[in-house]
């Protein structure tokens, strides 16, 4: 197995004995992040349930491996940010604009080993016992708010500079629909009424989060209010038609068509991520990637392929 770095990406390839062209594939920062978070969740859950000292040692070893992978993903993220910084500097000198991605909270001066130790320390501090220690994705809610003119309500996130529909964490004591109303009001100044859930999506698959989460997306209609972006969470807010969407727009190719169909009143089912086979070698959300499958709407499963 040959392992090389090229243009900031890790490549693995098997070199045959007759020295033919290696079979090379790229491991993306998103894959490293997904694998790291999954391994860390398994290890933390195991530590929360096991009473065996032997198993505790093994789970802690897995946690360290996951931390090394997460530090590598953070390093790739930091490299991307530095590249965008250089691009922004060049763009400023020529009078054009460049869009910077959100920064990583681990993109500091310390080396990869130090950052890996930080992740181990943070994860170990999150371990509970029994059910409290079972690690699951967080839950967020999103709002696809469409007005009578067929426009979609979007915010420009302060943490990343990326446009997206209003979204936020599910708060304890609120129902999912109540959180939607609260988040849209806080982020945009618009009062809404939730109508129905139109999507249940994995944030990792969509590629707009570095935290494991499931997003429940509600179609909503506006009731009143006036546009007023949250001073801390939003850089801008506005109504946009399907042909005039702002850029960059987070994972638009994955949800845009579905959302605007719902806004136009066309019949739509609940959108959800396809089942990858196998999960760990399936696509992670990159539209157009070789082997990628589109998101599906809820429909009766096709049993013919199982026979």
BAFI-3210 file (N, C-alpha, C; in Angstrom, 3 decimals, decimal comma, padded with zeros to 6 digits):
// residues 307
n [1|2|3|4|5|6|7|8|9|10|11|12|13|14|15|16|17|18|19|20|21|22|23|24|25|26|27|28|29|30|31|32|33|34|35|36|37|38|39|40|41|42|43|44|45|46|47|48|49|50|51|52|53|54|55|56|57|58|59|60|61|62|63|64|65|66|67|68|69|70|71|72|73|74|75|76|77|78|79|80|81|82|83|84|85|86|87|88|89|90|91|92|93|94|95|96|97|98|99|100|101|102|103|104|105|106|107|108|109|110|111|112|113|114|115|116|117|118|119|120|121|122|123|124|125|126|127|128|129|130|131|132|133|134|135|136|137|138|139|140|141|142|143|144|145|146|147|148|149|150|151|152|153|154|155|156|157|158|159|160|161|162|163|164|165|166|167|168|169|170|171|172|173|174|175|176|177|178|179|180|181|182|183|184|185|186|187|188|189|190|191|192|193|194|195|196|197|198|199|200|201|202|203|204|205|206|207|208|209|210|211|212|213|214|215|216|217|218|219|220|221|222|223|224|225|226|227|228|229|230|231|232|233|234|235|236|237|238|239|240|241|242|243|244|245|246|247|248|249|250|251|252|253|254|255|256|257|258|259|260|261|262|263|264|265|266|267|268|269|270|271|272|273|274|275|276|277|278|279|280|281|282|283|284|285|286|287|288|289|290|291|292|293|294|295|296|297|298|299|300|301|302|303|304|305|306|307]
n.u [000,856|000,704|001,287|000,696|001,025|-000,650|-001,160|-002,253|-003,939|-004,611|-003,510|-004,174|-002,874|-002,601|000,259|001,133|003,123|004,238|004,681|002,670|000,323|-000,655|-003,568|-005,340|-006,918|-008,599|-008,684|-010,928|-011,192|-013,708|-014,432|-012,495|-013,303|-015,900|-015,375|-013,765|-015,500|-017,424|-015,987|-015,120|-017,576|-018,424|-016,406|-016,720|-019,326|-018,950|-017,193|-018,956|-020,631|-019,224|-017,813|-015,475|-012,022|-010,169|-011,602|-012,069|-009,496|-009,088|-011,138|-010,336|-008,001|-009,030|-010,301|-008,123|-007,061|-009,177|-009,000|-006,542|-007,256|-009,226|-007,687|-006,094|-008,053|-008,810|-006,438|-006,335|-008,549|-007,612|-005,541|-007,031|-008,353|-006,186|-005,441|-007,682|-007,458|-005,162|-006,164|-008,150|-006,592|-005,278|-007,508|-008,398|-006,417|-006,887|-009,382|-011,613|-014,019|-013,700|-014,863|-014,723|-014,340|-015,884|-013,996|-011,903|-012,223|-010,029|-007,850|-005,123|-001,893|-000,541|000,843|-000,230|-000,305|-000,681|-003,210|-004,693|-004,506|-006,019|-008,578|-009,010|-009,083|-011,352|-013,387|-013,276|-014,213|-016,884|-018,092|-020,652|-022,546|-024,085|-027,282|-027,132|-024,624|-024,685|-023,816|-025,248|-026,368|-026,752|-029,768|-031,186|-033,272|-034,748|-035,996|-037,955|-039,068|-041,521|-042,784|-045,725|-044,933|-043,372|-040,807|-037,870|-036,893|-033,771|-030,713|-027,539|-024,986|-023,249|-021,117|-019,858|-020,238|-021,791|-024,757|-027,981|-031,101|-033,013|-031,908|-031,435|-030,386|-032,291|-034,177|-034,437|-037,549|-039,068|-041,211|-040,412|-041,598|-042,135|-039,569|-038,786|-040,427|-039,424|-036,673|-036,725|-037,938|-036,038|-033,710|-034,382|-036,475|-039,001|-042,290|-043,636|-045,652|-045,431|-045,961|-045,582|-043,338|-040,762|-038,324|-035,795|-032,636|-029,144|-026,618|-023,829|-023,805|-024,797|-022,797|-022,550|-021,869|-019,741|-020,333|-021,941|-025,243|-028,824|-031,098|-034,240|-036,411|-038,790|-041,555|-042,715|-045,032|-045,032|-046,205|-046,049|-044,163|-040,877|-037,917|-035,016|-031,897|-030,328|-028,088|-025,760|-025,764|-026,318|-025,209|-026,615|-029,936|-032,677|-035,247|-035,472|-035,825|-036,108|-034,411|-032,588|-030,830|-028,531|-024,905|-022,106|-024,221|-025,273|-024,957|-026,912|-027,638|-028,668|-031,081|-032,539|-034,298|-036,346|-037,353|-038,320|-040,292|-042,116|-042,768|-044,074|-046,372|-046,494|-046,944|-045,078|-043,045|-041,592|-038,243|-035,249|-032,026|-030,359|-029,887|-026,712|-024,651|-021,918|-022,242|-019,866|-018,345|-019,873|-021,297|-020,820|-022,247|-021,430|-022,453|-022,654|-020,385|-018,461|-020,245|-022,071|-025,326|-028,547|-030,521|-033,465|-037,054|-039,614|-040,839|-042,407|-040,303|-038,125|-038,351|-037,429|-034,736|-033,726|-034,082]
n.v [-001,193|002,096|005,366|008,705|012,333|014,899|018,055|018,836|016,743|013,405|010,422|007,066|004,073|000,983|-000,581|-002,444|-005,395|-005,271|-002,636|-000,948|001,754|003,117|002,306|004,891|006,849|009,602|010,679|012,539|015,549|015,627|012,909|011,938|013,347|012,319|009,567|009,774|010,980|008,986|006,711|007,785|008,107|005,436|004,478|006,113|005,467|002,758|002,990|004,111|002,048|-000,342|-002,471|-003,705|-003,653|-004,327|-003,973|-001,238|-000,181|-000,836|000,595|003,192|003,278|003,176|005,643|007,390|006,885|007,830|010,503|011,223|011,044|013,031|015,292|015,326|015,879|018,418|019,746|019,657|021,256|023,694|024,185|024,636|026,974|028,735|028,793|030,018|032,469|033,476|033,668|035,567|037,761|038,186|038,720|041,079|042,858|043,051|044,025|042,356|040,065|037,547|034,533|033,381|030,320|028,923|029,069|026,643|025,422|024,226|025,047|026,023|027,056|024,868|021,547|018,584|016,386|017,588|018,717|016,412|015,302|017,200|016,683|014,076|014,611|016,291|014,576|012,485|013,814|013,952|011,554|009,509|007,369|004,270|004,628|007,408|007,699|006,886|007,679|009,807|011,379|014,983|017,000|019,135|021,807|023,014|025,651|025,966|028,563|029,892|032,561|034,321|035,022|033,056|032,985|032,151|032,201|033,127|033,012|034,563|033,026|033,910|032,495|031,220|032,548|031,483|030,972|029,829|028,172|029,270|027,827|025,792|024,518|021,954|022,803|021,879|021,255|022,460|021,698|020,272|021,828|024,167|025,092|025,738|027,990|029,771|029,960|031,025|033,495|034,686|034,733|036,017|037,872|037,325|036,120|032,857|030,062|026,671|024,151|021,479|018,648|018,398|017,294|015,077|015,080|014,171|015,936|015,589|014,209|016,167|018,011|020,491|020,748|020,170|018,694|015,821|015,482|015,368|016,879|018,314|019,436|021,887|022,907|026,174|028,931|032,469|034,768|037,377|040,265|041,758|041,890|041,300|040,728|038,548|039,967|038,598|036,032|036,159|037,473|038,587|038,715|037,602|037,494|035,188|034,306|031,278|031,472|033,371|032,886|033,388|033,216|031,776|028,904|026,645|023,276|023,335|021,914|019,608|020,011|022,145|021,970|020,326|021,846|024,188|023,072|022,337|024,885|025,924|024,513|022,019|018,438|016,770|014,326|013,307|014,184|012,293|010,883|008,586|005,048|003,925|001,464|-000,427|001,339|002,685|002,988|004,356|007,310|010,635|012,899|014,493|016,009|014,735|013,264|010,377|007,410|008,402|008,762|010,266|012,204|010,751|010,772|009,875|006,702|003,598|000,808|-000,786|-004,025|-005,833|-005,973|-007,323|-009,954]
n.w [000,000|-000,991|000,243|-000,124|-000,202|-001,900|-003,141|-000,670|000,011|001,143|-000,296|-001,100|-002,413|-004,184|-005,229|-007,947|-008,711|-011,238|-011,637|-012,662|-013,299|-010,205|-008,256|-007,313|-004,849|-003,334|000,050|001,651|003,647|004,770|004,886|006,702|008,968|009,365|009,814|012,085|014,029|014,199|015,118|017,567|018,847|019,100|020,796|023,097|023,839|024,407|026,607|028,371|029,054|029,617|032,163|032,283|032,757|030,824|028,428|028,681|028,322|025,636|024,355|024,993|023,533|020,937|020,997|021,046|018,509|016,945|017,673|016,547|013,838|013,741|014,334|012,063|010,155|011,014|010,531|007,738|007,277|008,340|006,556|004,243|004,971|005,193|002,535|001,415|002,721|001,504|-001,073|-000,664|-000,009|-002,424|-003,984|-002,839|-003,555|-006,232|-006,345|-006,345|-004,844|-002,308|-000,885|002,342|004,147|007,163|010,185|011,854|015,187|016,137|014,784|015,504|016,792|017,787|017,248|015,387|017,153|019,650|019,284|018,918|021,481|022,840|021,796|022,769|025,518|025,654|024,687|026,575|028,781|028,248|028,667|029,837|032,067|031,350|029,823|029,629|028,646|026,042|022,899|020,565|017,451|017,468|017,419|015,073|013,844|010,845|008,715|005,928|004,582|002,641|000,655|-000,681|-003,194|-004,102|-003,096|-001,168|002,222|003,376|005,282|005,920|007,350|010,304|011,317|009,238|006,843|004,903|002,978|004,001|004,769|007,656|010,682|013,626|016,894|018,550|021,284|024,738|026,237|024,342|021,584|018,340|016,299|017,685|018,213|015,631|015,054|016,985|016,270|013,632|014,066|015,819|014,226|011,839|012,149|011,240|011,653|011,728|010,599|011,131|008,703|007,796|007,995|005,685|005,148|006,374|007,303|007,189|008,652|008,248|005,816|004,137|004,330|005,623|008,272|011,092|013,195|014,405|013,374|012,992|010,837|010,984|008,703|008,290|006,315|006,120|006,514|006,148|008,647|009,390|010,538|010,117|008,087|009,883|010,639|013,022|015,325|016,133|015,013|012,296|009,207|007,158|005,716|003,723|001,084|-001,581|-004,984|-006,964|-009,159|-008,445|-006,363|-003,622|-003,317|-001,596|-001,289|001,043|000,307|-001,734|-004,011|-003,051|-001,705|-002,769|-005,134|-004,153|-001,995|-003,288|-004,891|-002,929|-001,957|-004,188|-004,080|-005,158|-005,114|-002,687|-001,090|002,096|002,274|002,362|003,257|001,099|001,597|002,149|000,667|001,050|004,238|005,071|002,832|001,147|-000,500|000,867|000,625|-001,464|-004,296|-007,574|-007,323|-008,143|-008,068|-006,326|-004,907|-005,379|-003,001|-001,674|-001,868|000,442|-000,197|-001,230|-000,606|-003,004|-003,506|-005,313|-005,843|-003,729|-004,008]
ca.u [000,000|001,469|000,606|001,341|000,256|-000,591|-002,044|-002,930|-004,846|-003,987|-003,850|-003,776|-002,915|-001,927|001,208|001,308|004,519|004,748|004,871|001,671|-000,237|-001,331|-004,991|-005,248|-008,141|-008,398|-009,442|-011,253|-011,314|-015,033|-014,391|-011,734|-014,142|-016,996|-014,828|-013,300|-016,633|-018,096|-015,156|-015,153|-018,878|-018,410|-015,514|-017,320|-020,467|-018,391|-016,681|-020,094|-021,360|-018,411|-017,227|-014,232|-010,824|-009,569|-012,347|-011,838|-008,224|-009,246|-011,955|-009,517|-007,083|-009,821|-010,543|-006,896|-006,976|-010,170|-008,477|-005,523|-007,967|-009,882|-006,637|-005,712|-009,135|-008,696|-005,266|-006,758|-009,437|-006,770|-004,842|-007,997|-008,589|-005,014|-005,505|-008,699|-006,907|-004,277|-007,025|-008,813|-005,589|-005,091|-008,735|-008,467|-005,492|-007,438|-010,703|-012,696|-014,366|-013,489|-015,668|-013,940|-015,121|-015,813|-012,723|-011,970|-011,849|-008,787|-006,817|-004,214|-000,464|000,023|000,926|-001,327|-000,341|-001,286|-004,636|-005,290|-004,651|-007,145|-009,819|-009,168|-009,483|-012,731|-014,286|-013,313|-015,035|-018,283|-018,547|-021,589|-022,715|-025,333|-028,013|-026,617|-023,360|-024,864|-023,586|-026,120|-026,290|-027,602|-030,924|-031,407|-034,463|-034,598|-037,259|-038,073|-040,158|-041,824|-043,843|-046,719|-044,265|-042,531|-039,436|-037,408|-036,205|-032,420|-029,827|-026,105|-024,534|-022,098|-019,993|-019,198|-020,462|-022,535|-026,200|-028,763|-032,381|-032,851|-031,766|-030,878|-030,474|-033,556|-034,074|-035,199|-038,763|-039,798|-041,413|-039,635|-042,278|-041,961|-038,204|-038,777|-041,010|-038,501|-035,434|-036,961|-038,171|-034,788|-032,683|-034,807|-037,525|-040,245|-043,148|-044,040|-046,451|-044,974|-047,023|-045,303|-041,943|-040,517|-037,022|-035,013|-031,338|-027,921|-025,752|-022,567|-024,019|-024,970|-021,513|-022,497|-021,632|-018,637|-020,894|-022,962|-026,589|-029,938|-031,841|-035,654|-036,723|-040,217|-042,070|-043,435|-045,528|-044,843|-047,408|-045,827|-042,831|-040,040|-036,574|-034,063|-030,955|-029,805|-026,785|-024,638|-025,835|-026,555|-024,620|-027,618|-031,142|-033,455|-036,113|-034,824|-036,484|-035,310|-033,408|-031,767|-030,283|-027,198|-023,803|-022,306|-025,424|-024,863|-025,535|-028,154|-027,996|-029,285|-032,412|-033,171|-035,429|-037,407|-037,940|-039,104|-041,500|-043,038|-043,231|-045,012|-047,573|-046,450|-046,925|-043,753|-042,952|-040,495|-036,931|-034,313|-030,799|-030,393|-029,125|-025,463|-024,317|-021,960|-022,288|-018,565|-017,748|-020,840|-021,073|-021,035|-023,021|-020,913|-023,250|-021,858|-019,242|-018,614|-020,869|-023,007|-026,746|-029,287|-031,439|-034,742|-038,266|-040,192|-041,620|-042,312|-039,022|-038,084|-037,920|-036,991|-033,287|-033,345|-034,332]
ca.v [000,000|003,330|006,493|009,941|013,558|015,690|019,213|018,884|015,612|012,112|009,442|005,692|003,294|-000,303|-000,642|-003,813|-005,812|-004,913|-001,180|-000,242|002,928|002,747|002,597|005,983|007,551|010,649|010,660|013,937|016,025|015,255|011,493|011,823|013,860|011,363|008,365|010,126|011,166|007,698|005,908|008,386|007,815|004,025|004,331|006,761|004,659|001,572|003,368|004,413|000,835|-001,477|-002,534|-004,448|-002,816|-004,688|-003,286|000,197|000,135|-000,928|001,723|004,396|003,236|003,586|007,076|008,069|006,784|008,775|011,853|011,455|011,286|014,342|016,310|015,384|016,583|019,829|020,285|019,889|022,419|024,872|024,426|025,230|028,347|029,528|028,983|031,028|033,740|033,948|034,048|036,818|038,822|038,468|039,323|042,454|043,685|043,228|044,639|041,365|039,501|036,108|034,046|032,538|029,331|029,061|028,616|025,497|025,794|023,549|025,518|026,859|026,964|023,611|020,507|017,625|015,565|018,380|018,852|015,101|015,192|018,051|015,989|012,978|015,207|016,765|013,430|011,763|014,590|013,835|010,173|009,247|005,964|003,673|005,316|008,779|007,664|006,422|008,842|009,887|012,694|016,055|017,268|020,523|022,027|024,033|026,208|026,369|029,538|030,419|033,575|034,223|035,278|031,905|033,228|031,405|032,992|032,631|033,810|034,418|032,649|034,670|031,616|030,693|033,370|030,676|031,145|028,625|028,453|029,381|026,527|025,896|023,324|021,679|023,151|021,079|021,921|022,892|020,725|020,629|022,927|025,382|025,571|026,375|029,323|030,589|030,208|031,927|034,825|035,227|034,920|036,807|038,838|036,907|035,167|031,812|028,922|025,405|023,431|020,040|018,274|018,018|016,638|014,618|014,997|013,993|017,084|015,130|013,884|017,430|018,689|021,828|020,711|019,359|018,047|014,853|015,956|015,160|018,118|018,194|020,649|022,166|023,951|027,162|030,103|033,671|035,383|038,801|040,647|042,424|041,319|041,881|039,655|038,462|040,655|037,698|034,783|036,357|038,625|039,157|037,912|038,098|036,616|034,917|033,421|030,106|031,842|034,468|032,462|033,925|032,258|030,324|028,387|025,351|022,028|023,672|020,894|018,473|020,294|023,305|021,609|019,793|022,944|025,072|022,342|022,464|026,272|026,119|023,739|020,731|017,336|016,246|013,467|013,684|013,926|011,684|010,406|007,202|004,075|003,573|000,038|-000,347|002,697|003,356|003,245|005,096|008,738|011,404|014,094|015,249|015,857|014,528|012,399|009,048|006,450|009,059|008,614|011,451|012,010|010,186|011,081|008,667|005,916|002,178|000,248|-001,707|-005,327|-006,728|-006,107|-008,135|-011,378]
ca.w [000,000|-001,073|000,868|-000,529|-000,113|-003,119|-003,066|000,613|000,210|001,376|-001,328|-000,861|-003,642|-004,200|-006,332|-008,413|-008,864|-012,552|-011,634|-013,458|-012,644|-008,954|-008,080|-006,353|-004,514|-002,351|001,296|001,880|005,029|005,244|005,246|007,949|010,048|009,594|010,432|013,423|014,929|014,381|016,012|018,897|019,437|019,500|021,954|024,271|024,249|025,050|027,928|029,232|029,425|030,051|033,502|032,134|032,614|029,539|027,383|028,835|027,681|024,186|023,902|025,082|022,395|019,774|021,135|020,625|017,042|016,428|017,888|015,513|012,586|013,840|014,228|010,645|009,465|011,385|009,843|006,361|007,322|008,535|005,285|003,324|005,403|004,807|001,085|001,165|003,172|000,441|-002,190|-000,302|-000,105|-003,849|-004,494|-002,344|-004,325|-007,584|-006,231|-006,386|-003,533|-002,089|000,225|003,228|004,897|008,609|010,743|012,756|016,537|016,472|013,855|016,271|016,513|018,245|016,242|015,315|018,359|020,712|019,011|019,177|022,939|023,220|021,472|023,734|026,804|025,530|024,568|027,844|029,697|027,858|028,860|030,914|032,410|030,903|028,755|029,505|027,927|024,666|022,046|019,394|016,802|017,970|016,578|014,697|013,039|009,821|008,243|004,532|004,620|001,312|000,656|-001,748|-004,463|-004,418|-002,650|000,001|003,234|003,611|006,128|005,722|008,681|010,770|011,642|008,044|005,669|003,940|003,012|004,290|005,410|009,111|011,349|014,974|017,733|019,225|022,700|025,692|026,684|023,162|020,521|017,151|015,613|018,493|017,985|014,309|015,193|017,767|015,537|012,501|014,632|016,353|013,206|010,683|012,455|010,603|012,352|010,791|011,026|010,527|008,010|007,738|007,806|004,290|004,992|007,530|006,636|007,970|008,426|007,678|004,404|003,422|004,293|006,200|009,702|011,595|014,378|013,997|013,647|012,087|010,646|010,648|007,951|008,205|005,433|006,917|005,806|006,971|009,195|009,586|010,957|009,117|008,045|010,827|010,968|014,385|015,294|016,407|014,253|010,858|008,543|006,270|005,578|002,602|000,316|-002,862|-005,917|-007,352|-010,160|-007,939|-005,069|-003,346|-003,287|-001,627|-000,647|001,583|-000,191|-002,428|-004,991|-002,364|-001,172|-003,409|-005,986|-003,301|-001,221|-004,141|-005,271|-001,806|-001,918|-005,295|-003,822|-005,836|-004,144|-002,342|000,077|002,977|001,694|003,303|002,632|000,656|002,381|001,468|000,750|002,507|004,774|005,220|001,523|000,352|-000,637|002,093|000,367|-002,592|-005,510|-008,769|-007,060|-008,737|-007,163|-005,425|-005,188|-004,935|-001,902|-002,100|-001,128|001,030|-001,160|-000,920|-001,029|-004,130|-002,976|-006,391|-005,784|-002,578|-004,302]
c.u [000,886|000,650|001,350|000,421|000,440|-001,620|-002,875|-003,867|-004,051|-004,462|-003,327|-003,856|-002,154|-001,039|001,441|002,786|005,089|004,809|003,904|001,151|-000,984|-002,815|-005,105|-006,631|-007,860|-009,245|-009,687|-011,271|-012,661|-015,096|-013,647|-012,577|-015,243|-016,492|-014,391|-014,463|-017,350|-017,306|-015,187|-016,476|-018,952|-017,583|-016,130|-018,532|-019,993|-017,882|-017,817|-020,812|-020,486|-017,941|-015,877|-013,053|-010,143|-010,266|-012,169|-010,547|-008,353|-010,074|-011,169|-008,503|-007,798|-010,062|-009,310|-006,724|-007,959|-009,678|-007,397|-006,191|-008,628|-008,854|-006,171|-006,768|-009,081|-007,524|-005,594|-007,667|-008,625|-006,006|-005,768|-008,257|-007,417|-005,011|-006,533|-008,233|-006,007|-005,092|-007,707|-007,851|-005,352|-006,316|-008,852|-007,586|-005,995|-008,843|-011,862|-012,902|-014,067|-014,252|-014,846|-014,838|-015,036|-014,518|-012,941|-011,553|-010,596|-007,645|-005,904|-002,775|000,119|000,001|-000,238|-001,438|-001,002|-002,776|-005,362|-005,498|-005,818|-008,481|-010,065|-009,674|-010,949|-013,706|-014,393|-014,193|-016,519|-018,872|-019,484|-021,671|-024,076|-025,965|-027,493|-025,319|-023,470|-024,818|-024,471|-025,924|-027,163|-028,749|-031,025|-032,696|-034,177|-035,952|-037,149|-039,301|-040,354|-042,943|-044,757|-046,124|-043,328|-041,081|-039,147|-036,644|-034,851|-031,659|-028,382|-025,483|-023,272|-020,889|-019,238|-019,306|-021,221|-024,024|-026,885|-030,130|-032,165|-032,815|-031,161|-031,063|-031,866|-033,377|-034,950|-036,397|-039,611|-040,080|-040,599|-040,264|-042,128|-040,566|-038,112|-039,293|-040,033|-037,256|-035,638|-037,178|-036,857|-033,795|-033,090|-035,809|-038,877|-040,993|-043,670|-044,964|-045,901|-046,151|-046,815|-043,795|-041,762|-039,157|-036,464|-033,639|-030,197|-026,975|-024,404|-022,712|-024,158|-023,676|-021,500|-022,368|-020,416|-019,042|-021,951|-024,364|-027,568|-030,726|-033,272|-036,066|-038,239|-040,499|-042,922|-043,987|-045,378|-046,177|-047,268|-044,408|-042,085|-038,625|-035,628|-033,097|-030,483|-028,393|-025,576|-024,603|-025,915|-025,849|-025,630|-028,809|-031,948|-034,340|-035,503|-035,679|-035,542|-034,210|-032,471|-031,161|-028,873|-026,152|-022,758|-023,508|-025,170|-025,663|-026,820|-028,602|-028,716|-030,727|-033,191|-034,420|-036,623|-038,123|-038,795|-040,348|-042,559|-043,615|-044,266|-046,308|-047,616|-046,404|-045,509|-043,881|-041,817|-039,169|-036,013|-033,111|-030,927|-029,582|-027,886|-025,165|-022,922|-021,852|-020,938|-017,852|-018,692|-020,521|-021,426|-021,769|-022,543|-021,753|-022,327|-020,648|-019,503|-019,191|-021,890|-024,440|-027,463|-030,081|-032,756|-035,880|-038,829|-041,074|-041,498|-040,984|-039,152|-037,512|-037,348|-035,495|-032,825|-033,479|-033,132]
c.v [001,234|004,466|007,771|011,122|014,334|016,800|019,203|017,732|014,325|011,136|008,075|004,935|002,001|-000,384|-002,096|-004,102|-005,427|-003,398|-000,458|000,945|002,515|003,083|003,625|006,568|008,537|010,397|012,108|014,265|015,627|013,793|011,282|012,258|012,864|010,112|008,635|010,231|009,848|006,793|006,453|008,098|006,365|003,836|004,930|005,992|003,394|001,864|003,676|003,176|-000,252|-001,340|-003,251|-003,500|-003,082|-003,938|-001,774|000,619|000,132|000,237|003,034|004,451|003,659|005,094|007,875|008,021|007,762|010,212|012,195|011,778|012,656|015,467|016,455|016,126|018,074|020,499|020,577|021,114|023,709|025,212|025,090|026,693|029,244|029,789|030,045|032,410|034,340|034,414|035,382|037,996|039,213|039,176|040,777|043,376|043,944|043,803|043,682|040,765|038,027|035,692|033,077|031,540|029,619|028,476|027,448|025,928|025,054|024,008|026,492|026,626|025,613|022,570|019,543|016,791|016,311|018,532|017,528|014,900|016,035|017,352|014,833|013,520|015,660|015,600|012,656|012,484|014,497|012,460|010,089|007,757|005,469|004,473|006,731|008,822|007,180|007,631|008,767|011,242|013,717|016,267|018,769|020,618|023,142|024,474|026,615|027,268|030,123|031,436|033,414|034,468|034,142|032,073|032,478|032,335|032,358|033,579|033,566|034,225|033,415|033,779|031,146|031,602|032,652|030,941|029,799|029,066|028,548|028,004|026,727|024,606|023,197|021,924|022,242|021,889|022,448|021,687|021,176|021,817|024,239|025,964|026,285|027,810|030,261|030,958|031,192|033,355|035,459|035,580|035,901|037,914|038,487|035,902|034,141|030,808|027,665|024,664|021,923|019,849|017,840|017,340|016,231|014,270|014,855|015,141|016,722|014,854|015,154|018,231|020,085|021,819|019,854|018,662|017,056|015,351|015,451|016,467|017,808|019,500|020,774|023,159|024,880|028,262|031,316|034,256|036,892|039,063|041,348|041,887|042,072|040,782|039,713|039,049|039,755|036,501|034,970|037,610|039,336|038,212|038,470|037,039|036,440|033,963|032,314|030,454|032,941|034,141|033,014|032,823|032,735|029,906|026,938|024,197|022,234|022,583|019,712|018,729|021,362|022,923|021,143|020,914|023,838|024,378|022,477|023,879|026,535|025,338|022,422|019,608|016,814|015,338|013,969|013,256|013,322|011,156|008,937|006,322|003,684|002,088|-000,185|001,096|003,382|003,587|004,015|006,573|009,445|012,705|014,895|014,996|015,687|013,644|011,012|008,093|007,066|008,812|009,871|011,152|011,520|010,796|009,768|007,970|004,449|001,605|-000,719|-003,033|-006,239|-006,973|-007,001|-009,615|-011,993]
c.w [000,000|-000,495|000,526|-000,306|-001,403|-003,022|-001,785|000,892|000,377|000,319|-000,920|-002,164|-003,507|-005,429|-006,717|-008,667|-010,214|-012,756|-012,564|-012,663|-011,369|-008,998|-006,959|-006,094|-003,383|-001,110|001,676|003,361|005,611|005,647|006,559|009,136|010,393|010,290|011,872|014,401|015,202|015,327|017,438|019,598|019,913|020,764|023,211|024,767|024,961|026,447|028,897|029,739|030,038|031,492|033,465|031,929|031,282|028,412|027,474|028,150|026,164|023,648|023,970|023,939|021,112|019,811|020,710|019,105|016,401|016,568|016,872|014,175|012,600|013,718|012,786|009,838|009,767|010,681|008,383|006,284|007,452|007,260|004,271|003,673|005,020|003,301|000,723|001,615|002,099|-000,760|-001,904|-000,413|-001,558|-004,423|-004,070|-003,161|-005,740|-007,565|-006,322|-005,015|-003,487|-000,852|001,071|003,927|006,376|009,138|011,678|014,150|016,999|015,562|014,580|015,881|016,898|017,131|016,317|016,578|019,510|020,532|019,243|020,674|023,434|022,968|022,438|025,062|026,749|025,477|025,883|028,854|029,410|028,130|030,056|031,181|031,938|029,771|028,554|028,715|026,493|023,741|020,801|018,714|017,518|016,983|016,335|013,889|012,035|009,326|006,791|004,437|003,224|001,358|-000,553|-003,128|-004,862|-004,028|-001,357|000,933|003,550|004,527|005,703|007,100|009,065|011,016|010,414|006,823|004,577|004,101|003,255|004,809|006,922|009,767|012,725|015,743|018,340|020,724|023,556|026,182|025,554|022,275|019,318|016,423|016,370|018,330|016,643|014,400|015,895|016,964|014,388|013,001|015,106|015,250|012,118|010,992|011,883|011,481|011,343|011,452|010,355|009,914|008,026|007,665|006,353|004,101|006,348|006,978|007,627|007,645|007,838|006,188|003,574|003,360|004,875|007,716|010,012|012,893|013,911|014,350|012,600|012,029|010,216|009,986|007,790|007,081|006,280|006,019|006,719|007,419|009,323|010,024|009,833|009,216|008,972|011,240|012,410|014,396|015,501|015,468|012,741|010,346|007,651|006,217|004,414|001,977|-001,078|-003,697|-006,354|-008,334|-009,690|-006,578|-004,866|-003,312|-002,284|-000,791|-000,248|001,000|-000,984|-003,386|-004,361|-001,933|-001,941|-004,209|-005,161|-002,561|-002,100|-004,707|-004,176|-001,740|-003,007|-005,106|-004,555|-004,797|-003,928|-001,132|000,969|002,351|002,754|002,537|002,244|001,595|001,580|001,676|000,182|002,990|004,703|003,905|000,614|000,317|000,662|001,844|-000,818|-003,832|-006,698|-008,568|-007,651|-007,696|-006,230|-005,877|-004,726|-003,684|-002,450|-001,300|-000,608|000,017|-000,787|-001,417|-002,176|-003,652|-004,055|-006,346|-004,643|-002,874|-005,010]
res [x|x|x|x|x|x|x|x|x|x|x|x|x|x|x|x|x|x|x|x|x|x|x|x|x|x|x|x|x|x|x|x|x|x|x|x|x|x|x|x|x|x|x|x|x|x|x|x|x|x|x|x|x|x|x|x|x|x|x|x|x|x|x|x|x|x|x|x|x|x|x|x|x|x|x|x|x|x|x|x|x|x|x|x|x|x|x|x|x|x|x|x|x|x|x|x|x|x|x|x|x|x|x|x|x|x|x|x|x|x|x|x|x|x|x|x|x|x|x|x|x|x|x|x|x|x|x|x|x|x|x|x|x|x|x|x|x|x|x|x|x|x|x|x|x|x|x|x|x|x|x|x|x|x|x|x|x|x|x|x|x|x|x|x|x|x|x|x|x|x|x|x|x|x|x|x|x|x|x|x|x|x|x|x|x|x|x|x|x|x|x|x|x|x|x|x|x|x|x|x|x|x|x|x|x|x|x|x|x|x|x|x|x|x|x|x|x|x|x|x|x|x|x|x|x|x|x|x|x|x|x|x|x|x|x|x|x|x|x|x|x|x|x|x|x|x|x|x|x|x|x|x|x|x|x|x|x|x|x|x|x|x|x|x|x|x|x|x|x|x|x|x|x|x|x|x|x|x|x|x|x|x|x|x|x|x|x|x|x|x|x|x|x|x|x|x|x|x|x|x|x|x|x|x|x|x|x]
***
